[in-house]
Amino acid sequence: MLQQLETRIGGAVSQHILIRYGMDVVVAMEQPKQAAFGEFATPVAFGLAKQLRKPPRAIAEELVAELPSIDGVASLEVAGGGYINVRLDRAALALAALRGGSPAVTEGDGKVIVEHTNINPNKAAHIGHLRNAVLGDTFVRMLRASGQTVEVQNYIDNTGVQVADVVVGFHHLEKKSLEEVRALVAGEKFDYYCWDLYARISQYYKDNPESLQWRKDMLHEIESGEGELAALGTLVADAIVECHLNTMLRLGIVYDVLPRESEILHMQFWASAFKQLKERKAIYFETEGKNKGCWVMPGSAFDSNREDEDSKVIVRSNGTVTYVGKDIAYQMWKFGLLGKDFHYKLLRTYGDGHPLYVATGAADAPVNFGRGRKVFNVIDSRQSYLQDVVVAGLNALGYDEAAKNSIHFSYEMVALSPRTCIEMGIELSDEDAARPYVEVSGRKGLGVKADDLIDKLIDSALAEVASRNEDRSADEQFATAHAIAIGALRYFLLKFTRNTVIAFDFQEALSFTGETGPYVQYSAVRAGKILSKAGAHDAPAPESFARLLAEEGLWQYLLAVSKTDQAMASALAAGEPAHMARYAFQLAQQFANFYHDYPVIHETDAEKRSFLLWMTAQFRAAFERTASILGIPIPEFM
């Protein structure tokens, strides 16, 4: 509601300025630093002063005197050198909340595509992959909560080096046949088996450099799509993808479609993109130097101020396309600029009935994906250069609008605190133990598998839940422990801004105090318990709102629970889910202060008690909405 009021006020002031002065301006709204100055303020008069040749305060006084009344606004006041402070109609805001308000306004038309997770299908997911998936999923939730249509893609590189290495391990190190590997797939934790095998083959390459030829040969076999080794690559990749989907589902993360590298190759996506790149002279054939025989994109395409920037190879001299070349083709498809589409088949149906499709070579399901108006690629910051090349490719092709709407949603890595390494049984050298964090490495087998991390969090939470709730059944205890574990993990991964390196720590994440998921969950559970204990009660009388909200403390608490959409809009504008996580924590703090200031259950005045219970319900509703956006479940008890 506050978000809607802010938009309404800004629009009314902008419209009046257009009529009064003939000037079309965007009116920025701010929050005053002190509550005594009102709920909103605008510095618009300062921006008009030069054109109108008047002091800002004089313009502000004219605006305040002439502006027609605005629904939801009690008064406008001039402050300082020309600020306009806005005081809201407190009773009107409360009445709107009582009636349920109105839905958030949709921002823009068309579909937004968010691509996230993108784990190589060669081994179990680890904690670093979880940051990508949780950031992407939360951003999707934010977009959808704001009314936007979102398509969630999870790109599967099922023909890349990592898959080839695992197949090399099965074929050359373990001498296993296709059927023997199929038997392993049918067993448990195939992704864990491949985790160890990947580390072994990586070490074997290091000790026997000549064996790297195996990788080259295997890549050729897999990309051809024919023969037993290609079938083995398909078997491994598909089985690992299923493992990854199950892991992410534990965190409440689902997808709409899985585009696959194999289909990009077999359906000639790259051929179409290559043709356009050549025709529009976005790339050229190098005839000399280190890139002789390659198709390259000139360095000036990435930065017009640096003509000496190294050119980027798009097609190697042996005719194979680089990752960035395939990424350009894939990005063109996302915007509907390629002139081609995948075929799709239904891969699975989630418990809520949501379908998940996968790209395939033959038509199966009559569905369509892609053709977005804006695309967010959730990829770590180490890939920034390659993402820049993709955007440069779109610009060079003349797709300026698509280039502008291609957004690299970058983030820094996730490491482990030394304390967490010890708890997970990872041996550390004295040097690593003294570091603030320990980096993970899939090739070295050093890291925490995502499922192990979730299991460990559940076990730790379960011990605490069981000790506090002995009267609850084992199933109830486990469900609550699972919710706490997921809340702890998601919140920890979200509370840091994207450009911050995270050192994950068990004890910090699971704490019931401080800025943690369990603290937010506990606040929501506590609000629910208060309402349950109070039993049935009447809604507050609307005529009591103005009188009760004259009390500044109650007004400030109502403002706090009315800021969910405002916080979400701020988080979306900044591209920072951390802002939404911070709001959840602040909301929990406000609720703790509210209950301290106003012991709801013990209030003897019937009118005020009814209002306080309604306020408690407002807090609970704000917790539920915020937690849903963050993907944090609220348990029945804690």
ABEGO torsion letter per residue (X at the ends): XAAAAAAAAAAAAAAAAAAAAGBBBBBBBBBBABAAAEABBBAAAAAAAAAAGBBAAAAAAAAAAABBBBBGBABBBBBEAGBBBBBBBAAAAAAAAAAGEBBBBBBEBEBBBBBBGGBBBABBBBAAAAAAAAAAAAAAAAAAAAGBBBBBBBBBBAABAAAAAAAAAAAAAAGBBAAAAAAAAABBGAAAAAAAAAAAAAAAAAABAAAAAAAAAAAAAAAAGBEAAAAAAAAAAAAAAAAAAAAAAAAGBBBABBBBAAAAAAAGAAAAAAAAAAAAGABBBBABEAABGBBBBBAAAABAABAABBBBBABBAAGBBBAAAAAAAAAAAAAGAAGBBBBBBBABBBAAGBBBBBBBABBABBBBBEGBABBBBBBBAAAAAAAAAAAAAAAAAGBAAAAAABBBBBBBBBBBBAAAAAAAGBBBBAAAAABABBBBBAAAGBEBBAAAAAAAAAAAAAAAAAAABAABBAAAAAAAAAAAAAAAAAAAAAABBAABBBBBBAAAAABABEBBAAAAAAAAAAAAAAAAAAEBBBBBBAAAAAAAAABAAAAAAAAAAAAAAAAAAAAAAAGBAAAAAAAAAAAAAAAAAAAAABBAAABABAAAAAAAAAAAAAAAAAAAAAAAAAGBBBBABX
